[in-house]
Amino acid sequence: MDYLEIEGGNRLSGTVTIDGAKNAALPLIAATILSDKPVTIDNLPRVNDIFTMLKLLGNLGATYTFEENRATIDATTIDNTTAIYDIVRKMRASILTLGPLLARFGICKVSLPGGCAIGQRPIDLHLKALEMMGAEIEIKEGYVIATAPEGLKGATIVFDKITVTGTENIVMAAALAEGETRIINAAKEPEVVQLCEILRDAGIEIEGIGSDELVIHGTGGGLIDIRHITVIPDRIEAGTYLCAGAITNSTITLEHVNHAHLVSIILKLQEMGYDFEIEKERITIKPASRIKSIRISTTEYPGFPTDMQAQFMALALIAEGTSTIEERLFENRFMHVSELNRMGADITLNNHTATVEGEADLNGADVMATDLRASSALVLAGLIAKGTTTVHRIYHLDRGYVKLEEKLQKLGAKIRRLKE
Ligand code: EPZ
């Protein structure tokens, strides 16, 4: 297995290009199941989760090409509606095929995704909503077996909790349902917005895009004509590089970003003392004279994102004073704490709140990645720790970051990928 070796202490400089958003691309690839024509998707990030999702569609019978950052997917040839465990277990976002497969074929079998390091990750809200739309759901031998013999019917759905992929699954199911579906307490993440915009551009009437109440007018069964998609920039990759600039107190520029998706992240960094130059698709972060401690509570968009919690915990280690970070979305998203403490951090946990002592004297160590965003937090800490940090199990990183070590090398970090 690969691991990363990082020599701490280098300032960064220069420009880094941000790739397309993994969490926008995954539902968009699933949405091609609804299309009666091949779909071309540009700005697709070459990360493992995307390869897995394309492999899943291939396993269902779709054909596709994926060169550079462009995929062309023809899902009209799908002849199998079982999403198998062996693929779903590698990526729980495979559950995003459930809504479109059921809407188009009236029957499908999707392996239960199971939990992951950060939490149990239930899909009860997805299933309850599909039942409201007339689906019959059975759980058997680790699979969700969903049927809708008379097709899905529009319904009013209230999500007890805001769920990103739950909202995306139901929006896609509603696109082909009979009549109107109203989703109350819908997720508003930019990735959900792009999915709604693509379906609207393909002829589906959707009201309330970007709000917490969506109304989708379904086709009653007919497929739609999605032709071309360009994936939005990855706001979490962008936030991660802003933290790389911040933690090394450097001046770096990010290009191909959409700063409107980064407001809560930029505001927190400004609160900590960093300066910014913001242009059309570029953001430059500049050093802080004093790096102040911070209080963070993760919440749904447009609040502070849970996917940036681990990165900001690493950053809080160099602030003056004590920071507190509350994780409100997932029950176990503090796996990076013990690894950061092994590097010399002093972080204590009390239920869902971490207390982070600043001005930590970090030393390089052997550390282990546990989930995608925790891995990036360990890399950030390695950039400033004294000596050498080796980050193991970086297959977690490769699921969601394009060429992380190459992009950091280009910015001046001393980091390289080695084989165990
Ligand atoms: C999406 O996961 C993202 N993944 C996650 O990013 C992100 O952390 C998360 O949203 C929150 O923003 C993708 O978009 C592929 P949820 P998702 O359903 O949709 C509970 C990354 O790092 N819940 O919004 O699975 C759930 O337990 C990944 O790229 C239910 O109880 O998250 C959690 O507490 C990690 N029942 C909360 O809702 C359900 O049926 C939010 O989960 C569904 C969710």
Residues whose N, C-alpha, C, O or C-beta is under 5 A from the ligand:
A	BS01	EPZ	N23 A93 R121 P122 I123 D124 L125 H126 K161 I162 T163 V164 T165 G166 T306 D307 L329 F330 L372
